[in-house]
């Protein structure tokens, strides 16, 4: 699959249309919870509607590429496929908060090679193609060179069984920690230098794929909590399990890994 400027523009347009669809549904009060996909994730009518829209739009322009969406629960049959989260931050969306995104990525042989994250509330579009620049609304972005200190923002999750661990408490006291309720947006914020790091405990592949491409292009480091590479992933061995992910600027990443493994 060759992703040039024209192809990327098509994906951007689909993400924008999808984002505006769910934002309109939120304004109209169509935020009812349809059910739970697991112990921490909920599903709304808008998740399902937007995934249908994105799937149909991508198939029209890229019929040769397989599709895997968060709500479809049907793994692709090829090594080249879209991986889509129609609303990352569904809990925010359902409670009429504005922190949510549409996340679209292309996976090839177990690695994300294209990433698009759209934030409808601010009309912000984060994009990258493997080997090229990371961009926000068409302008180049890079990860920060800021250290961990009282002025730095670090993204943390809110899903800690048994209470917040010691490393999280230390980061809470040393930084201006944040939890936006959407992993994709927190990854985008690391890529543009707004956060020095984000540490995620429960994301799945569709939550991180687009953000990984964008952060690689922005100069961030992406590993698991042991400092090991996450990609390529074995599609045959992926059952929808959660990842432990650290995305950070190069100055902060080693310190975060040390904290996590004390």
C-alpha positions in Angstrom: 0.0 0.0 0.0 1.5 3.3 -1.0 0.4 6.2 1.2 1.2 9.5 -0.5 -0.3 12.9 0.1 -3.5 12.2 -1.7 -4.1 8.9 0.2 -3.3 10.6 3.5 -5.7 13.4 2.7 -8.5 10.9 2.1 -7.9 9.3 5.5 -7.8 12.7 7.1 -11.1 13.6 5.5 -12.7 10.3 6.7 -11.4 10.9 10.3 -12.8 14.5 10.2 -16.2 13.3 8.9 -16.3 10.6 11.6 -15.4 13.1 14.3 -18.1 15.5 13.3 -20.6 12.7 13.2 -20.0 11.7 16.8 -19.7 15.4 18.0 -23.1 16.0 16.4 -24.5 13.0 18.1 -23.2 14.2 21.4 -24.7 17.6 21.0 -28.0 15.9 20.1 -27.8 13.9 23.3 -27.3 10.5 21.5 -24.8 9.4 24.2 -26.7 6.5 25.7 -24.6 3.5 26.8 -25.5 0.4 24.8 -23.5 -2.0 27.0 -20.1 -2.9 28.3 -17.4 -4.6 26.2 -15.4 -5.5 29.3 -15.0 -4.5 32.9 -13.8 -0.9 32.1 -15.0 -0.1 28.6 -18.5 1.0 27.5 -20.1 1.2 24.1 -22.5 3.9 22.8 -24.7 4.2 19.7 -22.1 6.7 18.4 -19.2 4.2 18.6 -21.2 1.7 16.5 -22.4 4.3 14.0 -19.0 5.9 13.5 -17.2 2.5 13.1 -19.8 1.6 10.4 -19.2 5.0 8.6 -15.4 4.7 8.8 -15.4 1.1 7.6 -17.6 1.9 4.6 -15.6 5.0 3.7 -12.2 3.3 3.9 -13.5 0.3 1.9 -14.7 2.6 -0.9 -11.3 4.2 -1.3 -9.0 1.3 -0.2 -10.8 -1.9 -1.1 -7.6 -3.9 -0.9 -6.9 -3.2 2.8 -8.5 -5.3 5.5 -10.3 -3.7 8.5 -10.3 -4.2 12.2 -12.4 -1.9 14.4 -12.7 -1.9 18.2 -16.4 -2.7 18.0 -16.3 -5.2 15.2 -14.3 -7.9 17.2 -13.3 -9.5 13.9 -9.5 -9.8 13.5 -8.2 -9.2 9.9 -7.2 -12.0 7.7 -4.2 -10.3 6.1 -1.0 -8.5 7.2 -2.2 -5.2 5.9 -5.2 -3.7 7.7 -6.8 -0.6 9.1 -7.1 -0.6 12.9 -9.7 1.9 14.1 -11.0 3.2 17.4 -14.2 5.1 16.4 -14.3 7.0 19.8 -11.3 6.8 22.1 -12.6 8.2 25.3 -16.1 6.8 25.1 -16.7 7.3 28.8 -16.0 11.0 28.4 -18.2 11.1 25.3 -21.1 9.4 27.1 -20.9 11.9 30.0 -20.8 14.8 27.5 -17.1 15.7 28.2 -15.1 16.9 25.2 -11.9 14.8 25.6 -12.4 12.1 22.9 -10.8 11.3 19.6 -11.2 9.3 16.4 -8.1 7.1 15.8 -7.2 5.5 12.5 -4.0 3.6 11.7 -2.7 1.2 9.1 -0.9 -1.9 10.3 1.6 -3.8 8.0 3.3 -7.0 9.1 2.6 -6.2 12.7 3.7 -2.6 12.8 1.7 0.6 12.4 2.8 2.6 9.4 0.2 5.4 9.2 -1.5 7.2 12.1 -4.3 9.7 12.2 -5.8 11.1 15.4 -8.6 13.6 15.2 -9.9 15.6 18.2 -13.3 16.9 17.3 -13.7 19.4 20.1 -10.7 21.5 19.0 -10.7 20.4 15.3 -7.1 19.2 15.8 -5.7 16.6 13.4 -2.5 14.7 14.3 -0.9 12.7 11.5 2.2 10.7 10.5 3.4 8.3 7.9 6.3 6.0 8.9 9.5 7.7 7.8 8.1 11.2 7.5 7.3 14.1 9.9 4.7 14.0 12.6 2.2 16.9 12.0 -0.5 18.8 13.8 -2.9 20.4 11.3 -0.2 20.2 8.6 2.7 21.6 10.7 5.6 19.6 12.0 5.6 18.7 15.6 8.3 17.1 17.8 8.5 15.6 21.3 9.8 17.9 24.0 13.3 17.9 25.6 11.8 18.8 29.0 12.7 16.9 32.1 10.5 15.6 34.9 9.9 18.5 37.3 7.1 20.4 38.9 6.2 22.2 35.6 6.1 19.0 33.5 2.9 17.2 32.6 2.8 13.4 32.7 -0.2 11.4 31.5 -1.4 8.7 33.8 -4.3 6.2 33.7 -7.0 6.0 36.3 -7.3 2.2 36.2 -5.2 1.0 39.2 -6.5 -2.1 40.9 -5.8 -2.0 44.6 -4.9 1.7 44.6 -2.3 3.8 42.9 1.2 2.2 43.0 4.2 3.9 44.5 5.7 5.1 41.2 2.4 6.8 40.3 2.2 8.5 43.6 5.8 9.8 43.1 5.0 11.2 39.7 1.9 12.8 41.1 4.0 14.7 43.6 6.8 15.6 41.3 4.8 16.6 38.2 1.5 18.2 37.0 0.1 14.8 36.2 -2.9 14.5 33.9 -5.5 11.9 32.9 -7.5 13.0 29.9 -9.6 9.8 29.6 -8.3 9.0 26.1 -5.0 7.2 25.5 -4.8 8.3 21.9 -5.0 12.0 22.8 -2.4 11.6 25.6 -0.1 10.0 23.1 -0.7 12.9 20.7 0.1 15.4 23.4 3.5 13.6 24.0 4.2 13.9 20.3 3.6 17.6 20.2 5.6 18.3 23.4 2.6 19.1 25.7 3.4 16.1 27.9 6.9 14.7 28.7 5.4 11.2 28.9 2.3 9.1 29.2 2.1 5.8 31.0 -0.7 3.4 30.1 -1.8 0.2 31.8 -4.9 -0.9 30.0 -4.9 0.2 26.3 -5.5 -2.2 23.5 -3.9 -2.2 20.0 -6.5 0.2 18.5 -5.9 2.7 21.3 -2.2 3.1 20.6 -1.5 2.2 17.0 -2.0 5.6 15.5 -0.3 7.4 18.4 2.7 5.1 18.1 3.3 6.1 14.4 3.0 9.8 15.3 5.3 9.6 18.3 8.0 7.6 16.4 7.9 10.4 13.8 8.0 13.0 16.5 11.1 11.5 18.1 9.5 9.9 21.2 10.5 6.5 22.6 7.8 3.8 22.8 8.2 0.6 24.9 6.5 -1.6 27.4 7.1 -1.0 31.1 10.3 -3.1 30.9 11.8 -0.9 28.2 11.3 -3.5 25.5 9.8 -2.9 22.0 6.1 -3.6 21.6 6.1 -3.8 17.8 5.9 -5.8 15.6 2.9 -7.6 17.1 2.0 -11.2 16.2 -1.6 -10.9 14.9 -2.2 -14.6 15.3 -1.2 -14.3 19.0 -3.2 -11.1 19.7 -6.5 -11.8 21.5 -7.4 -8.2 22.4 -5.2 -8.2 25.5 -4.1 -4.9 27.1 -0.7 -3.4 26.9 1.5 -1.7 29.4 3.0 1.2 27.4 5.4 4.0 28.1 5.6 6.8 25.5 8.0 9.6 26.5 10.6 12.0 25.2 14.1 10.6 25.1 15.3 12.5 28.2 12.4 11.2 30.4 12.0 7.7 29.1 14.9 6.1 31.0 13.8 7.7 34.2 10.2 6.5 33.8 11.4 2.9 33.1 13.6 3.0 36.3 10.6 4.2 38.3 8.4 1.4 37.0 10.9 -1.3 37.8 12.1 -0.4 41.3 
